[in-house]
């Protein structure tokens, strides 16, 4: 009986289907990118070991400027990696 309850609850939690072609708005992409950048700057133990801060800031700023149109999850991942 318990398995049936879990099976039903799992079905309801999966109601929103994954759409690989869903495009995220620019505002959300920029917010996610800013979160990534801030997290790297605050938590990475040696972010500027091989690339100095001005150069890395330039890369981050350049990448931020490329976020001008909605992208899919895969497109955004490809851009930031």
N, C-alpha and C positions, 0 to 999 in steps of 0.2 A: 504494500500500500504506500509506503514511504517513497518508493521508487517512482510511483505514478505521480505523486505530488511534485517531486523534483523535476520530473519530465515535463509536467505542465508549466511549472515556473520557469524552466529553462526556455520553453517555447515562447513565453511572453517576454522574456528578457532579450530574445533574439528577434523581436518583431521588426526592428529597424535593420534593414538589409544593407550590406556593404555595397557601395557602388563605386568601382574603381574609376569611373569617368566623371564622378562628382567634382565640380570645380569650386574651389574655395575662394571667397571674395578677397580682394587685395588687402582690405583692412585686417582680416584674420591672418593672412599670410605674414603681413608686416608685424603683427602682434606676436605670432609664433617665432618669427625670426628674431625679434627684439628679446624675447624670452630666452632663446637659445644663446644669443650673444651675451646677455647679462649673466646667465648661468655659467657660461664658459669663463667669463671674466672674474666671477666671484669664486668659483670652485676649482678651476683647473690649477693644479699645483705649480705648473711652470709653463704657462701659455706662451710666453715670449722667449722661450729658450732658443728656438731656431729662426724665428721671425720677430724682428723688433716691433714694438708697440705701434709706431707710426705706420709701418707697412701693413701690419695686420688690421689696424683701424681703417686704412685705405681700402683693403679688401672687403671688410665688413660694410663700409659705406657704399662701395661700388655694387656689392651684392644687393644691398637694400634698395638701391636705385633701379635695379632690374625688375623689382616687383611692381609692375605696372598693369598687369592683367591677371585675371583669375587663372589659377593653375590646379591641376589634379594633384592628388597626394604624391604620386610617382614623379611628376614634373618638379614639384617643390623639393622632394627628396634629392632628385638628381642635381638640382641647382645648389643646394646647400652642402652637398658632399663632394 
